[in-house]
Amino acid sequence: MKQDAAYFEGKEPVLIYIAKKLKDALRLEDILTAGNIDFGVEADEYRGGVIFRSVRAGAFFYVLPEHVEAAHEVLRRNNYTPFVGEAPTV
C-alpha cells in the first residue's frame, strides 16, 4: 500500500524501481498494492540517454529494508527488473 513520508521517518528507505513513464508508475503502484507491499513513491530526476544524455523526471519507488526481498519478488513476477545498487545522482 502506498505510504506517505511519515511512514519512512527515521528509517532508511531502499530504492527498488525507477518508473520512467507515468503509465508504468501507475501500473506499478497497483502491482505493489495487490502484493501487499508498503511502499513510497516520489518524483525525482535521473540521467538518461545513450548518445544525448539529459536529465529526466521519473517516479522513484522505495520500501523499507525488511521488505526489499518481497518487493523484488513481486516486481520479477510482473516482468519488472528491480533496481539494485546506488541511487542515481543528478
PDB file with one MODEL, atoms N, CA, C and O in Angstrom:
MODEL        1
ATOM      1  N   MET A   1       0.836  -1.167   0.000  1.00  0.00           N
ATOM      2  CA  MET A   1       0.000   0.000   0.000  1.00  0.00           C
ATOM      3  C   MET A   1       0.891   1.245   0.000  1.00  0.00           C
ATOM      4  O   MET A   1       1.923   1.274   0.671  1.00  0.00           O
ATOM      5  N   LYS A   2       0.500   2.247  -0.734  1.00  0.00           N
ATOM      6  CA  LYS A   2       1.263   3.491  -0.837  1.00  0.00           C
ATOM      7  C   LYS A   2       1.256   4.209   0.509  1.00  0.00           C
ATOM      8  O   LYS A   2       0.206   4.402   1.123  1.00  0.00           O
ATOM      9  N   GLN A   3       2.443   4.598   0.951  1.00  0.00           N
ATOM     10  CA  GLN A   3       2.613   5.266   2.238  1.00  0.00           C
ATOM     11  C   GLN A   3       3.117   6.694   2.025  1.00  0.00           C
ATOM     12  O   GLN A   3       3.738   7.003   1.008  1.00  0.00           O
ATOM     13  N   ASP A   4       2.839   7.554   3.002  1.00  0.00           N
ATOM     14  CA  ASP A   4       3.356   8.918   2.912  1.00  0.00           C
ATOM     15  C   ASP A   4       4.733   8.999   3.567  1.00  0.00           C
ATOM     16  O   ASP A   4       5.225   8.007   4.104  1.00  0.00           O
ATOM     17  N   ALA A   5       5.344  10.157   3.525  1.00  0.00           N
ATOM     18  CA  ALA A   5       6.712  10.345   4.011  1.00  0.00           C
ATOM     19  C   ALA A   5       6.866  10.006   5.492  1.00  0.00           C
ATOM     20  O   ALA A   5       7.929   9.542   5.905  1.00  0.00           O
ATOM     21  N   ALA A   6       5.840  10.227   6.291  1.00  0.00           N
ATOM     22  CA  ALA A   6       5.919   9.953   7.728  1.00  0.00           C
ATOM     23  C   ALA A   6       6.213   8.479   8.013  1.00  0.00           C
ATOM     24  O   ALA A   6       6.853   8.162   9.016  1.00  0.00           O
ATOM     25  N   TYR A   7       5.760   7.589   7.155  1.00  0.00           N
ATOM     26  CA  TYR A   7       5.991   6.147   7.314  1.00  0.00           C
ATOM     27  C   TYR A   7       7.492   5.831   7.301  1.00  0.00           C
ATOM     28  O   TYR A   7       7.929   4.894   7.969  1.00  0.00           O
ATOM     29  N   PHE A   8       8.267   6.588   6.565  1.00  0.00           N
ATOM     30  CA  PHE A   8       9.703   6.342   6.405  1.00  0.00           C
ATOM     31  C   PHE A   8      10.555   7.180   7.360  1.00  0.00           C
ATOM     32  O   PHE A   8      11.781   7.065   7.352  1.00  0.00           O
ATOM     33  N   GLU A   9       9.924   8.018   8.176  1.00  0.00           N
ATOM     34  CA  GLU A   9      10.642   8.923   9.058  1.00  0.00           C
ATOM     35  C   GLU A   9      11.539   8.155  10.023  1.00  0.00           C
ATOM     36  O   GLU A   9      11.088   7.241  10.713  1.00  0.00           O
ATOM     37  N   GLY A  10      12.810   8.536  10.061  1.00  0.00           N
ATOM     38  CA  GLY A  10      13.773   7.903  10.946  1.00  0.00           C
ATOM     39  C   GLY A  10      14.277   6.557  10.452  1.00  0.00           C
ATOM     40  O   GLY A  10      14.985   5.858  11.177  1.00  0.00           O
ATOM     41  N   LYS A  11      13.921   6.184   9.226  1.00  0.00           N
ATOM     42  CA  LYS A  11      14.340   4.904   8.652  1.00  0.00           C
ATOM     43  C   LYS A  11      15.048   5.168   7.330  1.00  0.00           C
ATOM     44  O   LYS A  11      14.943   6.265   6.782  1.00  0.00           O
ATOM     45  N   GLU A  12      15.756   4.190   6.817  1.00  0.00           N
ATOM     46  CA  GLU A  12      16.466   4.311   5.549  1.00  0.00           C
ATOM     47  C   GLU A  12      15.722   3.554   4.455  1.00  0.00           C
ATOM     48  O   GLU A  12      15.916   2.347   4.316  1.00  0.00           O
ATOM     49  N   PRO A  13      14.879   4.224   3.675  1.00  0.00           N
ATOM     50  CA  PRO A  13      14.184   3.523   2.593  1.00  0.00           C
ATOM     51  C   PRO A  13      15.162   3.072   1.511  1.00  0.00           C
ATOM     52  O   PRO A  13      16.211   3.684   1.306  1.00  0.00           O
ATOM     53  N   VAL A  14      14.798   1.988   0.823  1.00  0.00           N
ATOM     54  CA  VAL A  14      15.636   1.414  -0.227  1.00  0.00           C
ATOM     55  C   VAL A  14      14.938   1.600  -1.566  1.00  0.00           C
ATOM     56  O   VAL A  14      13.763   1.264  -1.711  1.00  0.00           O
ATOM     57  N   LEU A  15      15.659   2.134  -2.541  1.00  0.00           N
ATOM     58  CA  LEU A  15      15.137   2.323  -3.890  1.00  0.00           C
ATOM     59  C   LEU A  15      15.001   0.966  -4.572  1.00  0.00           C
ATOM     60  O   LEU A  15      15.968   0.209  -4.659  1.00  0.00           O
ATOM     61  N   ILE A  16      13.788   0.660  -5.058  1.00  0.00           N
ATOM     62  CA  ILE A  16      13.576  -0.633  -5.722  1.00  0.00           C
ATOM     63  C   ILE A  16      13.278  -0.495  -7.206  1.00  0.00           C
ATOM     64  O   ILE A  16      13.443  -1.457  -7.957  1.00  0.00           O
ATOM     65  N   TYR A  17      12.838   0.694  -7.649  1.00  0.00           N
ATOM     66  CA  TYR A  17      12.489   0.843  -9.064  1.00  0.00           C
ATOM     67  C   TYR A  17      12.366   2.320  -9.418  1.00  0.00           C
ATOM     68  O   TYR A  17      11.940   3.134  -8.599  1.00  0.00           O
ATOM     69  N   ILE A  18      12.743   2.653 -10.650  1.00  0.00           N
ATOM     70  CA  ILE A  18      12.528   3.998 -11.187  1.00  0.00           C
ATOM     71  C   ILE A  18      11.630   3.857 -12.412  1.00  0.00           C
ATOM     72  O   ILE A  18      12.040   3.301 -13.431  1.00  0.00           O
ATOM     73  N   ALA A  19      10.410   4.362 -12.305  1.00  0.00           N
ATOM     74  CA  ALA A  19       9.473   4.340 -13.437  1.00  0.00           C
ATOM     75  C   ALA A  19       9.732   5.586 -14.274  1.00  0.00           C
ATOM     76  O   ALA A  19       9.725   6.708 -13.768  1.00  0.00           O
ATOM     77  N   LYS A  20       9.956   5.367 -15.542  1.00  0.00           N
ATOM     78  CA  LYS A  20      10.296   6.470 -16.429  1.00  0.00           C
ATOM     79  C   LYS A  20       9.083   7.070 -17.127  1.00  0.00           C
ATOM     80  O   LYS A  20       9.168   8.141 -17.729  1.00  0.00           O
ATOM     81  N   LYS A  21       7.953   6.371 -17.043  1.00  0.00           N
ATOM     82  CA  LYS A  21       6.714   6.854 -17.663  1.00  0.00           C
ATOM     83  C   LYS A  21       5.585   6.783 -16.641  1.00  0.00           C
ATOM     84  O   LYS A  21       5.560   5.896 -15.789  1.00  0.00           O
ATOM     85  N   LEU A  22       4.652   7.726 -16.736  1.00  0.00           N
ATOM     86  CA  LEU A  22       3.532   7.779 -15.805  1.00  0.00           C
ATOM     87  C   LEU A  22       2.716   6.493 -15.843  1.00  0.00           C
ATOM     88  O   LEU A  22       2.333   5.970 -14.797  1.00  0.00           O
ATOM     89  N   LYS A  23       2.453   5.988 -17.024  1.00  0.00           N
ATOM     90  CA  LYS A  23       1.669   4.756 -17.177  1.00  0.00           C
ATOM     91  C   LYS A  23       2.327   3.603 -16.420  1.00  0.00           C
ATOM     92  O   LYS A  23       1.648   2.817 -15.758  1.00  0.00           O
ATOM     93  N   ASP A  24       3.630   3.511 -16.523  1.00  0.00           N
ATOM     94  CA  ASP A  24       4.396   2.475 -15.839  1.00  0.00           C
ATOM     95  C   ASP A  24       4.308   2.655 -14.318  1.00  0.00           C
ATOM     96  O   ASP A  24       4.141   1.679 -13.587  1.00  0.00           O
ATOM     97  N   ALA A  25       4.420   3.884 -13.849  1.00  0.00           N
ATOM     98  CA  ALA A  25       4.349   4.175 -12.415  1.00  0.00           C
ATOM     99  C   ALA A  25       2.974   3.807 -11.847  1.00  0.00           C
ATOM    100  O   ALA A  25       2.884   3.210 -10.774  1.00  0.00           O
ATOM    101  N   LEU A  26       1.924   4.160 -12.556  1.00  0.00           N
ATOM    102  CA  LEU A  26       0.574   3.849 -12.080  1.00  0.00           C
ATOM    103  C   LEU A  26       0.339   2.342 -12.032  1.00  0.00           C
ATOM    104  O   LEU A  26      -0.283   1.838 -11.097  1.00  0.00           O
ATOM    105  N   ARG A  27       0.831   1.633 -13.028  1.00  0.00           N
ATOM    106  CA  ARG A  27       0.694   0.178 -13.052  1.00  0.00           C
ATOM    107  C   ARG A  27       1.460  -0.450 -11.888  1.00  0.00           C
ATOM    108  O   ARG A  27       0.963  -1.363 -11.229  1.00  0.00           O
ATOM    109  N   LEU A  28       2.662   0.041 -11.645  1.00  0.00           N
ATOM    110  CA  LEU A  28       3.474  -0.497 -10.566  1.00  0.00           C
ATOM    111  C   LEU A  28       2.841  -0.225  -9.199  1.00  0.00           C
ATOM    112  O   LEU A  28       2.925  -1.071  -8.309  1.00  0.00           O
ATOM    113  N   GLU A  29       2.223   0.914  -9.021  1.00  0.00           N
ATOM    114  CA  GLU A  29       1.506   1.183  -7.769  1.00  0.00           C
ATOM    115  C   GLU A  29       0.439   0.123  -7.535  1.00  0.00           C
ATOM    116  O   GLU A  29       0.303  -0.386  -6.423  1.00  0.00           O
ATOM    117  N   ASP A  30      -0.316  -0.212  -8.572  1.00  0.00           N
ATOM    118  CA  ASP A  30      -1.352  -1.244  -8.453  1.00  0.00           C
ATOM    119  C   ASP A  30      -0.748  -2.606  -8.140  1.00  0.00           C
ATOM    120  O   ASP A  30      -1.283  -3.345  -7.313  1.00  0.00           O
ATOM    121  N   ILE A  31       0.348  -2.942  -8.785  1.00  0.00           N
ATOM    122  CA  ILE A  31       1.004  -4.237  -8.583  1.00  0.00           C
ATOM    123  C   ILE A  31       1.522  -4.366  -7.149  1.00  0.00           C
ATOM    124  O   ILE A  31       1.315  -5.394  -6.504  1.00  0.00           O
ATOM    125  N   LEU A  32       2.193  -3.329  -6.653  1.00  0.00           N
ATOM    126  CA  LEU A  32       2.725  -3.377  -5.292  1.00  0.00           C
ATOM    127  C   LEU A  32       1.610  -3.415  -4.256  1.00  0.00           C
ATOM    128  O   LEU A  32       1.726  -4.111  -3.247  1.00  0.00           O
ATOM    129  N   THR A  33       0.547  -2.685  -4.489  1.00  0.00           N
ATOM    130  CA  THR A  33      -0.598  -2.704  -3.575  1.00  0.00           C
ATOM    131  C   THR A  33      -1.230  -4.087  -3.550  1.00  0.00           C
ATOM    132  O   THR A  33      -1.538  -4.601  -2.475  1.00  0.00           O
ATOM    133  N   ALA A  34      -1.430  -4.701  -4.716  1.00  0.00           N
ATOM    134  CA  ALA A  34      -2.004  -6.045  -4.794  1.00  0.00           C
ATOM    135  C   ALA A  34      -1.093  -7.077  -4.125  1.00  0.00           C
ATOM    136  O   ALA A  34      -1.573  -8.091  -3.618  1.00  0.00           O
ATOM    137  N   GLY A  35       0.217  -6.822  -4.123  1.00  0.00           N
ATOM    138  CA  GLY A  35       1.171  -7.721  -3.494  1.00  0.00           C
ATOM    139  C   GLY A  35       1.360  -7.455  -2.007  1.00  0.00           C
ATOM    140  O   GLY A  35       2.236  -8.048  -1.378  1.00  0.00           O
ATOM    141  N   ASN A  36       0.547  -6.568  -1.438  1.00  0.00           N
ATOM    142  CA  ASN A  36       0.624  -6.200  -0.011  1.00  0.00           C
ATOM    143  C   ASN A  36       2.002  -5.668   0.384  1.00  0.00           C
ATOM    144  O   ASN A  36       2.510  -5.973   1.463  1.00  0.00           O
ATOM    145  N   ILE A  37       2.592  -4.877  -0.494  1.00  0.00           N
ATOM    146  CA  ILE A  37       3.890  -4.263  -0.225  1.00  0.00           C
ATOM    147  C   ILE A  37       3.661  -2.803   0.150  1.00  0.00           C
ATOM    148  O   ILE A  37       3.044  -2.053  -0.607  1.00  0.00           O
ATOM    149  N   ASP A  38       4.163  -2.396   1.329  1.00  0.00           N
ATOM    150  CA  ASP A  38       4.126  -0.985   1.709  1.00  0.00           C
ATOM    151  C   ASP A  38       5.269  -0.286   0.996  1.00  0.00           C
ATOM    152  O   ASP A  38       6.415  -0.728   1.075  1.00  0.00           O
ATOM    153  N   PHE A  39       4.965   0.802   0.300  1.00  0.00           N
ATOM    154  CA  PHE A  39       5.961   1.499  -0.498  1.00  0.00           C
ATOM    155  C   PHE A  39       5.723   2.993  -0.474  1.00  0.00           C
ATOM    156  O   PHE A  39       4.633   3.465  -0.152  1.00  0.00           O
ATOM    157  N   GLY A  40       6.759   3.723  -0.819  1.00  0.00           N
ATOM    158  CA  GLY A  40       6.666   5.160  -1.011  1.00  0.00           C
ATOM    159  C   GLY A  40       7.093   5.464  -2.427  1.00  0.00           C
ATOM    160  O   GLY A  40       7.883   4.730  -3.021  1.00  0.00           O
ATOM    161  N   VAL A  41       6.575   6.537  -2.958  1.00  0.00           N
ATOM    162  CA  VAL A  41       6.941   6.936  -4.312  1.00  0.00           C
ATOM    163  C   VAL A  41       7.090   8.452  -4.330  1.00  0.00           C
ATOM    164  O   VAL A  41       6.293   9.178  -3.737  1.00  0.00           O
ATOM    165  N   GLU A  42       8.129   8.913  -5.025  1.00  0.00           N
ATOM    166  CA  GLU A  42       8.324  10.356  -5.160  1.00  0.00           C
ATOM    167  C   GLU A  42       8.910  10.661  -6.530  1.00  0.00           C
ATOM    168  O   GLU A  42       9.640   9.857  -7.109  1.00  0.00           O
ATOM    169  N   ALA A  43       8.579  11.820  -7.021  1.00  0.00           N
ATOM    170  CA  ALA A  43       9.147  12.265  -8.299  1.00  0.00           C
ATOM    171  C   ALA A  43      10.550  12.782  -8.032  1.00  0.00           C
ATOM    172  O   ALA A  43      10.798  13.484  -7.051  1.00  0.00           O
ATOM    173  N   ASP A  44      11.455  12.421  -8.922  1.00  0.00           N
ATOM    174  CA  ASP A  44      12.834  12.878  -8.804  1.00  0.00           C
ATOM    175  C   ASP A  44      13.459  12.882 -10.195  1.00  0.00           C
ATOM    176  O   ASP A  44      12.812  12.504 -11.171  1.00  0.00           O
ATOM    177  N   GLU A  45      14.695  13.302 -10.282  1.00  0.00           N
ATOM    178  CA  GLU A  45      15.383  13.369 -11.572  1.00  0.00           C
ATOM    179  C   GLU A  45      16.457  12.297 -11.667  1.00  0.00           C
ATOM    180  O   GLU A  45      17.060  11.911 -10.666  1.00  0.00           O
ATOM    181  N   TYR A  46      16.687  11.824 -12.885  1.00  0.00           N
ATOM    182  CA  TYR A  46      17.753  10.873 -13.168  1.00  0.00           C
ATOM    183  C   TYR A  46      18.364  11.248 -14.512  1.00  0.00           C
ATOM    184  O   TYR A  46      17.775  12.015 -15.274  1.00  0.00           O
ATOM    185  N   ARG A  47      19.522  10.719 -14.797  1.00  0.00           N
ATOM    186  CA  ARG A  47      20.165  10.956 -16.084  1.00  0.00           C
ATOM    187  C   ARG A  47      19.827   9.800 -17.015  1.00  0.00           C
ATOM    188  O   ARG A  47      19.910   8.637 -16.621  1.00  0.00           O
ATOM    189  N   GLY A  48      19.447  10.119 -18.247  1.00  0.00           N
ATOM    190  CA  GLY A  48      19.087   9.096 -19.221  1.00  0.00           C
ATOM    191  C   GLY A  48      19.655   9.417 -20.587  1.00  0.00           C
ATOM    192  O   GLY A  48      20.163  10.512 -20.831  1.00  0.00           O
ATOM    193  N   GLY A  49      19.557   8.438 -21.472  1.00  0.00           N
ATOM    194  CA  GLY A  49      20.047   8.612 -22.834  1.00  0.00           C
ATOM    195  C   GLY A  49      21.424   7.998 -23.007  1.00  0.00           C
ATOM    196  O   GLY A  49      22.207   7.908 -22.061  1.00  0.00           O
ATOM    197  N   VAL A  50      21.703   7.581 -24.224  1.00  0.00           N
ATOM    198  CA  VAL A  50      22.993   6.962 -24.515  1.00  0.00           C
ATOM    199  C   VAL A  50      23.892   7.964 -25.230  1.00  0.00           C
ATOM    200  O   VAL A  50      24.996   8.254 -24.769  1.00  0.00           O
ATOM    201  N   ILE A  51      23.431   8.475 -26.326  1.00  0.00           N
ATOM    202  CA  ILE A  51      24.227   9.435 -27.089  1.00  0.00           C
ATOM    203  C   ILE A  51      24.003  10.849 -26.560  1.00  0.00           C
ATOM    204  O   ILE A  51      24.956  11.580 -26.293  1.00  0.00           O
ATOM    205  N   PHE A  52      22.743  11.221 -26.412  1.00  0.00           N
ATOM    206  CA  PHE A  52      22.392  12.546 -25.922  1.00  0.00           C
ATOM    207  C   PHE A  52      21.891  12.426 -24.489  1.00  0.00           C
ATOM    208  O   PHE A  52      20.691  12.279 -24.260  1.00  0.00           O
ATOM    209  N   ARG A  53      22.797  12.489 -23.529  1.00  0.00           N
ATOM    210  CA  ARG A  53      22.453  12.388 -22.115  1.00  0.00           C
ATOM    211  C   ARG A  53      21.670  13.620 -21.688  1.00  0.00           C
ATOM    212  O   ARG A  53      21.983  14.744 -22.081  1.00  0.00           O
ATOM    213  N   SER A  54      20.653  13.389 -20.881  1.00  0.00           N
ATOM    214  CA  SER A  54      19.865  14.506 -20.375  1.00  0.00           C
ATOM    215  C   SER A  54      19.289  14.142 -19.017  1.00  0.00           C
ATOM    216  O   SER A  54      19.251  12.972 -18.635  1.00  0.00           O
ATOM    217  N   VAL A  55      18.845  15.152 -18.302  1.00  0.00           N
ATOM    218  CA  VAL A  55      18.196  14.956 -17.017  1.00  0.00           C
ATOM    219  C   VAL A  55      16.710  14.781 -17.285  1.00  0.00           C
ATOM    220  O   VAL A  55      16.090  15.581 -17.986  1.00  0.00           O
ATOM    221  N   ARG A  56      16.149  13.715 -16.713  1.00  0.00           N
ATOM    222  CA  ARG A  56      14.736  13.397 -16.921  1.00  0.00           C
ATOM    223  C   ARG A  56      14.052  13.182 -15.581  1.00  0.00           C
ATOM    224  O   ARG A  56      14.715  12.935 -14.574  1.00  0.00           O
ATOM    225  N   ALA A  57      12.739  13.275 -15.566  1.00  0.00           N
ATOM    226  CA  ALA A  57      11.967  13.049 -14.341  1.00  0.00           C
ATOM    227  C   ALA A  57      11.399  11.638 -14.345  1.00  0.00           C
ATOM    228  O   ALA A  57      11.036  11.103 -15.393  1.00  0.00           O
ATOM    229  N   GLY A  58      11.329  11.046 -13.167  1.00  0.00           N
ATOM    230  CA  GLY A  58      10.763   9.709 -13.036  1.00  0.00           C
ATOM    231  C   GLY A  58      10.125   9.545 -11.675  1.00  0.00           C
ATOM    232  O   GLY A  58      10.248  10.414 -10.812  1.00  0.00           O
ATOM    233  N   ALA A  59       9.442   8.426 -11.484  1.00  0.00           N
ATOM    234  CA  ALA A  59       8.836   8.088 -10.202  1.00  0.00           C
ATOM    235  C   ALA A  59       9.740   7.065  -9.518  1.00  0.00           C
ATOM    236  O   ALA A  59       9.932   5.961 -10.026  1.00  0.00           O
ATOM    237  N   PHE A  60      10.284   7.431  -8.381  1.00  0.00           N
ATOM    238  CA  PHE A  60      11.201   6.584  -7.636  1.00  0.00           C
ATOM    239  C   PHE A  60      10.413   5.837  -6.560  1.00  0.00           C
ATOM    240  O   PHE A  60       9.754   6.457  -5.724  1.00  0.00           O
ATOM    241  N   PHE A  61      10.482   4.510  -6.584  1.00  0.00           N
ATOM    242  CA  PHE A  61       9.740   3.664  -5.646  1.00  0.00           C
ATOM    243  C   PHE A  61      10.678   3.163  -4.555  1.00  0.00           C
ATOM    244  O   PHE A  61      11.767   2.666  -4.841  1.00  0.00           O
ATOM    245  N   TYR A  62      10.249   3.298  -3.304  1.00  0.00           N
ATOM    246  CA  TYR A  62      11.044   2.920  -2.145  1.00  0.00           C
ATOM    247  C   TYR A  62      10.266   1.981  -1.233  1.00  0.00           C
ATOM    248  O   TYR A  62       9.039   2.044  -1.151  1.00  0.00           O
ATOM    249  N   VAL A  63      11.006   1.101  -0.544  1.00  0.00           N
ATOM    250  CA  VAL A  63      10.438   0.263   0.522  1.00  0.00           C
ATOM    251  C   VAL A  63      11.416   0.274   1.688  1.00  0.00           C
ATOM    252  O   VAL A  63      12.559   0.711   1.549  1.00  0.00           O
ATOM    253  N   LEU A  64      10.957  -0.211   2.838  1.00  0.00           N
ATOM    254  CA  LEU A  64      11.847  -0.363   3.978  1.00  0.00           C
ATOM    255  C   LEU A  64      12.759  -1.571   3.748  1.00  0.00           C
ATOM    256  O   LEU A  64      12.386  -2.497   3.028  1.00  0.00           O
ATOM    257  N   PRO A  65      13.945  -1.568   4.351  1.00  0.00           N
ATOM    258  CA  PRO A  65      14.906  -2.660   4.113  1.00  0.00           C
ATOM    259  C   PRO A  65      14.338  -4.054   4.340  1.00  0.00           C
ATOM    260  O   PRO A  65      14.686  -4.982   3.610  1.00  0.00           O
ATOM    261  N   GLU A  66      13.478  -4.221   5.329  1.00  0.00           N
ATOM    262  CA  GLU A  66      12.935  -5.547   5.618  1.00  0.00           C
ATOM    263  C   GLU A  66      11.934  -6.033   4.566  1.00  0.00           C
ATOM    264  O   GLU A  66      11.527  -7.194   4.594  1.00  0.00           O
ATOM    265  N   HIS A  67      11.534  -5.157   3.639  1.00  0.00           N
ATOM    266  CA  HIS A  67      10.573  -5.534   2.602  1.00  0.00           C
ATOM    267  C   HIS A  67      11.196  -5.622   1.198  1.00  0.00           C
ATOM    268  O   HIS A  67      10.491  -5.864   0.218  1.00  0.00           O
ATOM    269  N   VAL A  68      12.505  -5.427   1.109  1.00  0.00           N
ATOM    270  CA  VAL A  68      13.169  -5.398  -0.200  1.00  0.00           C
ATOM    271  C   VAL A  68      12.999  -6.712  -0.947  1.00  0.00           C
ATOM    272  O   VAL A  68      12.605  -6.704  -2.114  1.00  0.00           O
ATOM    273  N   GLU A  69      13.283  -7.834  -0.309  1.00  0.00           N
ATOM    274  CA  GLU A  69      13.206  -9.131  -0.996  1.00  0.00           C
ATOM    275  C   GLU A  69      11.793  -9.418  -1.498  1.00  0.00           C
ATOM    276  O   GLU A  69      11.621  -9.870  -2.630  1.00  0.00           O
ATOM    277  N   ALA A  70      10.785  -9.162  -0.674  1.00  0.00           N
ATOM    278  CA  ALA A  70       9.396  -9.392  -1.085  1.00  0.00           C
ATOM    279  C   ALA A  70       9.020  -8.476  -2.247  1.00  0.00           C
ATOM    280  O   ALA A  70       8.342  -8.897  -3.184  1.00  0.00           O
ATOM    281  N   ALA A  71       9.463  -7.222  -2.180  1.00  0.00           N
ATOM    282  CA  ALA A  71       9.169  -6.269  -3.258  1.00  0.00           C
ATOM    283  C   ALA A  71       9.849  -6.696  -4.554  1.00  0.00           C
ATOM    284  O   ALA A  71       9.244  -6.625  -5.623  1.00  0.00           O
ATOM    285  N   HIS A  72      11.100  -7.136  -4.468  1.00  0.00           N
ATOM    286  CA  HIS A  72      11.811  -7.606  -5.664  1.00  0.00           C
ATOM    287  C   HIS A  72      11.101  -8.803  -6.280  1.00  0.00           C
ATOM    288  O   HIS A  72      11.009  -8.902  -7.503  1.00  0.00           O
ATOM    289  N   GLU A  73      10.604  -9.701  -5.461  1.00  0.00           N
ATOM    290  CA  GLU A  73       9.888 -10.877  -5.969  1.00  0.00           C
ATOM    291  C   GLU A  73       8.615 -10.455  -6.703  1.00  0.00           C
ATOM    292  O   GLU A  73       8.315 -10.980  -7.775  1.00  0.00           O
ATOM    293  N   VAL A  74       7.871  -9.518  -6.134  1.00  0.00           N
ATOM    294  CA  VAL A  74       6.648  -9.018  -6.787  1.00  0.00           C
ATOM    295  C   VAL A  74       7.003  -8.364  -8.120  1.00  0.00           C
ATOM    296  O   VAL A  74       6.310  -8.573  -9.116  1.00  0.00           O
ATOM    297  N   LEU A  75       8.070  -7.580  -8.144  1.00  0.00           N
ATOM    298  CA  LEU A  75       8.495  -6.941  -9.390  1.00  0.00           C
ATOM    299  C   LEU A  75       8.840  -7.987 -10.450  1.00  0.00           C
ATOM    300  O   LEU A  75       8.384  -7.897 -11.589  1.00  0.00           O
ATOM    301  N   ARG A  76       9.640  -8.969 -10.071  1.00  0.00           N
ATOM    302  CA  ARG A  76      10.054 -10.002 -11.035  1.00  0.00           C
ATOM    303  C   ARG A  76       8.864 -10.792 -11.577  1.00  0.00           C
ATOM    304  O   ARG A  76       8.802 -11.085 -12.771  1.00  0.00           O
ATOM    305  N   ARG A  77       7.926 -11.133 -10.702  1.00  0.00           N
ATOM    306  CA  ARG A  77       6.735 -11.885 -11.142  1.00  0.00           C
ATOM    307  C   ARG A  77       5.925 -11.111 -12.164  1.00  0.00           C
ATOM    308  O   ARG A  77       5.190 -11.698 -12.958  1.00  0.00           O
ATOM    309  N   ASN A  78       6.059  -9.797 -12.146  1.00  0.00           N
ATOM    310  CA  ASN A  78       5.295  -8.946 -13.063  1.00  0.00           C
ATOM    311  C   ASN A  78       6.166  -8.355 -14.165  1.00  0.00           C
ATOM    312  O   ASN A  78       5.828  -7.324 -14.747  1.00  0.00           O
ATOM    313  N   ASN A  79       7.288  -9.012 -14.448  1.00  0.00           N
ATOM    314  CA  ASN A  79       8.188  -8.643 -15.547  1.00  0.00           C
ATOM    315  C   ASN A  79       8.843  -7.275 -15.400  1.00  0.00           C
ATOM    316  O   ASN A  79       9.094  -6.594 -16.394  1.00  0.00           O
ATOM    317  N   TYR A  80       9.119  -6.872 -14.159  1.00  0.00           N
ATOM    318  CA  TYR A  80       9.892  -5.664 -13.888  1.00  0.00           C
ATOM    319  C   TYR A  80      11.263  -6.091 -13.390  1.00  0.00           C
ATOM    320  O   TYR A  80      11.386  -7.103 -12.700  1.00  0.00           O
ATOM    321  N   THR A  81      12.285  -5.333 -13.732  1.00  0.00           N
ATOM    322  CA  THR A  81      13.628  -5.604 -13.243  1.00  0.00           C
ATOM    323  C   THR A  81      13.886  -4.659 -12.071  1.00  0.00           C
ATOM    324  O   THR A  81      13.933  -3.444 -12.261  1.00  0.00           O
ATOM    325  N   PRO A  82      14.054  -5.203 -10.857  1.00  0.00           N
ATOM    326  CA  PRO A  82      14.275  -4.344  -9.693  1.00  0.00           C
ATOM    327  C   PRO A  82      15.564  -3.537  -9.812  1.00  0.00           C
ATOM    328  O   PRO A  82      16.543  -3.996 -10.400  1.00  0.00           O
ATOM    329  N   PHE A  83      15.555  -2.358  -9.260  1.00  0.00           N
ATOM    330  CA  PHE A  83      16.748  -1.522  -9.197  1.00  0.00           C
ATOM    331  C   PHE A  83      17.624  -2.062  -8.076  1.00  0.00           C
ATOM    332  O   PHE A  83      17.155  -2.244  -6.953  1.00  0.00           O
ATOM    333  N   VAL A  84      18.888  -2.318  -8.373  1.00  0.00           N
ATOM    334  CA  VAL A  84      19.841  -2.774  -7.369  1.00  0.00           C
ATOM    335  C   VAL A  84      21.086  -1.922  -7.515  1.00  0.00           C
ATOM    336  O   VAL A  84      21.624  -1.782  -8.613  1.00  0.00           O
ATOM    337  N   GLY A  85      21.540  -1.358  -6.420  1.00  0.00           N
ATOM    338  CA  GLY A  85      22.743  -0.539  -6.466  1.00  0.00           C
ATOM    339  C   GLY A  85      22.528   0.796  -5.802  1.00  0.00           C
ATOM    340  O   GLY A  85      21.569   0.996  -5.057  1.00  0.00           O
ATOM    341  N   GLU A  86      23.432   1.700  -6.082  1.00  0.00           N
ATOM    342  CA  GLU A  86      23.371   3.037  -5.505  1.00  0.00           C
ATOM    343  C   GLU A  86      22.315   3.874  -6.213  1.00  0.00           C
ATOM    344  O   GLU A  86      22.112   3.741  -7.420  1.00  0.00           O
ATOM    345  N   ALA A  87      21.650   4.728  -5.460  1.00  0.00           N
ATOM    346  CA  ALA A  87      20.669   5.636  -6.050  1.00  0.00           C
ATOM    347  C   ALA A  87      21.387   6.567  -7.022  1.00  0.00           C
ATOM    348  O   ALA A  87      22.476   7.055  -6.720  1.00  0.00           O
ATOM    349  N   PRO A  88      20.786   6.817  -8.188  1.00  0.00           N
ATOM    350  CA  PRO A  88      21.420   7.687  -9.177  1.00  0.00           C
ATOM    351  C   PRO A  88      21.517   9.124  -8.677  1.00  0.00           C
ATOM    352  O   PRO A  88      20.650   9.597  -7.943  1.00  0.00           O
ATOM    353  N   THR A  89      22.564   9.800  -9.077  1.00  0.00           N
ATOM    354  CA  THR A  89      22.725  11.202  -8.739  1.00  0.00           C
ATOM    355  C   THR A  89      22.594  12.044  -9.998  1.00  0.00           C
ATOM    356  O   THR A  89      22.905  11.596 -11.102  1.00  0.00           O
ATOM    357  N   VAL A  90      22.138  13.242  -9.812  1.00  0.00           N
ATOM    358  CA  VAL A  90      21.962  14.135 -10.946  1.00  0.00           C
ATOM    359  C   VAL A  90      23.003  15.211 -10.903  1.00  0.00           C
ATOM    360  O   VAL A  90      23.033  16.077 -11.777  1.00  0.00           O
TER     361      VAL A  90
ENDMDL
END
